[in-house]
Amino acid sequence: MLTVKEIENAQPKKGSYKLFDGGGFGLYLQVYPAGGRLWRLAYSFEGKRHTKSLGGWPDVSLKEAREKATAFKKDISVGIDPAKTEHEGPAIFLDVSREWAARFLPGLADITKRQTLAKLENKILPAIGGRRLDRITPPTVLNEVLRPIEAEGKLETLYSVKTILSQIFRYAVANGLMERDFTLDLKGAFPPKKPEHRAAITDPAKLGELFRAVDAYPGAPVVRYALRMLPYVFTRPGELRNAVWDEVSLNESLWRIPAARMKMRIAHVVPLASQVKALLSELKELTGWSPLLFPGPMVKIRPISDATMSSALRSMGYGKSEICPHGFRTTASTLLHEKGYPSEWIEAQLAHRDANAVRAAYNRAEHLEERRRMMQEWADYLDVLRAG
């Protein structure tokens, strides 16, 4: 028979594992890598194997778990499926968070999905994964989840975790499992988040120096082509490195990025200047065998990594405070505004969210002809800077 001491001494491992209770109940405690502990009952009904959650430790004690298991066994003996009974009590945060993640994370970009799951597993579940929703309060969220992150000095992570918690709580509210989103009660509990500024070069002379350094980059040619192309199109780096050849039409001079790969989940159209088309023609000779424009060196069906372009810039002597791949968007926005191009054209090219979501969904090619001209003139200007 399982003992309280064994449960208290059970430590999380790399994978989840089970602590079985004796007595023929089919009762066990599932211990998760993130620290959450859930009681589960394994049972057979109408010839099929099932499992049912009985709540989380320590909210549900060993004694209570056994009592619930006994009640379910009685249900089975009279032909009642435990899945249709309610002996388990209030929902557990871990279960609700898993359900939320399964429903809403698949539609996100891979990197966003990975980052969200990492924060859920490492920052949230170890603190409150086993808690019943009706026993989670604003002080619980504040003191057990968010204050420890604040103590680490990670304000950006804190606000990101708070957002994830809010999404899970709102999902629970919508499903009748909670009365309200407790993160709303924590407004003003932390210093305001500082605006994010991406390192960027906006001095034309220094920009020309950077372009010449990129042209001379001695590393992988695929990386050099990515860095040469990014300033011309100034998309988000992830949108460029994940590009596939089927999205590119040299005949139309267009690159169509599907909504699934855009941050705002709205399809985007990028006009291709003649310089970009020339680079693409050269790149096709190098990577045309792959569906990806920029396949990685080790796994050919995956693109170059997030850090690849940043590492290349560092190897050329450019520090994090000088330039990052995302900074080319700031560079383009700053210099194009200085040149007097309309903000509407620039914002459309940057694929920033339209205040009117319906309008944005139908205007993925907004100002396309104007942007064609702007992007060609921008490419010509960058070539002038490159030539010094």
N, C-alpha and C positions, 0 to 999 in steps of 0.2 A: 504493500500500500504506500502511496505517495505521502510524504510528510511535509509540514510547513517549512521545516529547516532545509529540506532538499530544494524546495521552490525558492527560498530566499538565497540559497547559495548558487543557484543556476545562473551561469554567466552567458551573455550573448556570444555566438560564434559566427563564423563567416557565412554559414547558411542556417536557415531555421531548423529546429529540431523539436522532438516531442518528449515530454515526460509523462509516461503512462501511469494511470492510477489502477490499482488492482480491483478485485471484486467483481469482475465481469460486466462492469457498466459500459465499457467502451469510452471511458472518460480519459482525456489527456490534456496537458497544458502545452500549447505551442509557444516556443520561445523564438522570437524574431531577431535578426541581426541588429536591428535598430533599438532593441531593448524592450519592445512591447511583448506582453504575455497574455495570450487569450485561451480561455477554456473552450474546448470543443468536444463534441460527442460524436463518435462514429457508431452508426447503427445501420441495420438492414430493414427495408420496408418493401413489401411486395417483390422480394427477390432482388432488389437493387441496393447498392451501398450508398450511403449518404453521410454527410457531416453537418453538424449544426453548431453555431456559436452560442456559448452560454455566458459570455461576458468576459471582462478582463480582470486579471489579477493586478492589484490587491482589492479592487472594488468588489469583486466576487471572491469570497474566501473559499478555501478548500471544502469546508463543510457545506457552504451554500451550493457549490458546484456539484457536489455529490447528491444533494437534495434535488437539484434540478434534473440531474441525470436519472435519478430514481423516478421522478414525476414523468419524464419522457418515456421511460421504459414501460410505465403503466399505461401511457397513451397507446404505445405500440401494441401492447397485449390485448387491447380492446379495439384494434383496427384503426387508430387515429395516427395520421402522419405527423411527426413532430414539426415538420416544416410548416404545418398549418396551425400550430399552437403557439402560445406566447409566454411560456415559462421563463424565457431567457431575460426578460426585463429590458431596460433601456439600451439603446444602441451604444456601441463602443467606438471611440474616435478612430482607431486603427481600421476597423471595418468600413466606416463611412469614407475615410480618406482613400482607401484602396478602390472603393466603388467610384468615387469622384475621379480619381486618376484614370481609371479604366475608361470612363465615359468622355473625359474632356482633354486628356493629354495627347491622344493619338493624332489630333488635328494640328498640333503645334510643330514648329520646326524642330529637327532632331536635337540641336544644341539647347534650345529652350526646354525641351522635354527632359534632357539629361540633367540640366541645371535644376529644374523644378523637383525632379525625383531625388536628387542629391540633397537638396535642402529639406525635403520632407523626411527622408530617411535619417539624416544626420543631425538636424536641428529641432525637428518637431516631434517625431515619433518617440525618440528616447525619453522625452519629457512627459508627454501626455498620451502616447499611443494606446495604453491600456485603460485610459479613463473612460467612464461612462459620460455621455454627452450631458446628462442632467447634473453632473458633478463638476463640470468645467465652468468657471466663472471668469470675469475680467481679471481679477487678481491672479488667477491660475495662469492665464495666458501671459500676463505682464511679468510675473515673478519667475515662472518656471521655464518659459520659452524665450521671451524677448530680452529680459534683463541680462541673462548670461551672454547673449550675443552683443549687447551694448557694452558689457564689461570687456569684451575682446576688442572693442573699438571698431567694429565692423558695421557702420551705420547703413551702408548700402545693402548688406545682407539682411540686416534687421528689417528694413522696410520691404524687402523682397519676401521674407518669411511672413511678415504681417499680411501681405497681399495674398499669399497662398492660403494662410489661415482663413482670411476673409472669404475666399472663394469656396473653401470647404464648408465653412459655417453657413454661407448662403445656400449652398446645395442642401445642407441638412435642414435648414429652415423651409426650403421649398418642398421638402419631402416630409414635413411634419415631425422632424426629429428634434428640433430646437425651436425656441421662440424667437430668437434674434441673433444677429451677428455681433459677438462680443467685442470684436476689434473696433467697432464704432465707438465704444466707451473709452478707448485708449487715445483718442485724439488729444494731442498736446502733451502726451507723456514723454515724448522724446524730442531732441533737437530737430529742426527741420532738415530735410535731406538737401545737401548742397547740389546745385545744378551741375550736370555732367558736362565737362568740356573735353572734347577729343583733341589730342595734340595734332596740330596742323601747321603747315608752312603756307603763309599768304604773301610773303615777300617774293615778287617775280624773279629777282636775280637768284635767290636761294632755291627757288623752285626749279629753275633751269639747271642749277648744279645737281640737284637731286635726280633729275631726269637723265643727266649724263652719267651719273653714278649707277643708275639702274641699267642703262644701256651696256655698261661695262661689268655688270654683275657676273662673277665667274661661276656661280652655282648652277643649280639645275635649270635648263632652258625653260621648262614649264613654268617655274616660279618667275623667271625673268619676263616671260610673256604676260603673266598675270599682273605683275607690277607695272609693266608698260601700258597695259590696257586699262587698268583701274582708273587712272586720272582722266582718261578720255570719257569714260562712261559714268564715273563716280556713283555707281550703285553701292549698296552695302557689300562689304567683302564676301560675306557668306553667299550672297546672291550670285556673285561672279564665280567664286570657286566651285559652286555646285552646278554651274551652267552645263547644259547638254546640247549636243550639236543639233538635235531636232528643234530646238527653240530658235535657232538662228537661220535667218533667210537673207543671204547675201544679195539675191536678186531684188528683194524689196528694201534692202538696207535697214532691216529691223531685227531686233532681238526681243522676242515675246517671252516674258517670265510669267509662269503660271501663278495663280493666287496661292497655291499651296506652299510656294517657296518665298513668298513675300511676307515681311514682318506684319503688315496690316491685313494680310489675307485678301488683297485685291490685286488682280492681274495687272501687270505693268508692261509698257511698251517702251523700248529704248531705241531711238534712231541711231544708226551707225554711220559715223563719219567715214570718209574714204580711208583715213589712216587706220581706223579700227578694222575695216574690211580687209585692208592689206595685211594687218597683223593676223587676222583670222585665217586668211588664206595660207600664210606661212605656218601657223599653228596646226592647221589641218594636216599638213605634211608630217607633223611631229606626233600628233595625238589622234588623228582621224580614225585609227583602229579602235578607239574607245568611244563609248557613248558620251563620255565626259570631255569637256574642253581641257580640264586640268586634272588628269588622273594622278593619284599619289604614286610614289616610287615603290612602295611595298605591296599595297593591295590595289590593283589596277582598276577595280570596280568602285573604288572610293576616291573622292577628290583629295587634293592637298589639304592638309589640316588647317585649323583655325590659326595656329601659331606660325605657319610656314612663312607667310609674307612678312609678318612682324620680325621673325628671326632674320630674314634676309636684309631687312632695313637695318637691324642692329649690326649685322656683319659688315655693313657698309659704313658704319660709324655714326649712325643716327640714333640718338637716345630716345627713350620713351616719352620724354618731355618735349621732343622736337616734332616727331611725326609718328603716326600709326596708320595702318591701312584705312581705317574708318575716317581718318582726318582728311582724306582727299575730298570727301563730301563737303566738309567745312571750307576747304580751299576753293572748290568750285563755287559754292554759294557766295562766299565773300567776294571773289574777284568778278563773278558774273554780275552781282549787284552793283559793284563799283563801276562796271562797264555800262550800266544803265538798262540791262535787260529786265523786262517786267517780272515782278515776283511770281506772278501766276505761272509763267513759263518755267521758272527755276524750281518752284515748289512742286509742279507737276513732274518735272524731270527727277527730282529727289524722291518722288513717290511718298510724300508726306501725307498724313491722313487728312482727308477733306472733312470739314466740319459737318457736312451733310453726307451721311453714310450712303444714302440712296444715290445721291448725285455722284459720289465717288465710284460706286460700283459700275455706273454706266459711262464714266468718263475716263477709262483707263488710257485712252488715246487722246485725251484732252490737249488742245494746242499742238497737235502732232506736227503739222506743217511748220509752225513757228519754231517748235523745238528742233526740227530737222535743221533749219537754218542756224539756230543758236549752237547746236552741237557741232556742226561743221566749222563754224567760226571759232568756237572754243578750241577745237582740235588744231586749227591753223595757228591760233595764238600760242598754244602749248608748244608747237613745233618751233615757233619763233624763239620762245624761251629756251628750248633745248639747244638751239643753235647758238645761243649766247649773244 
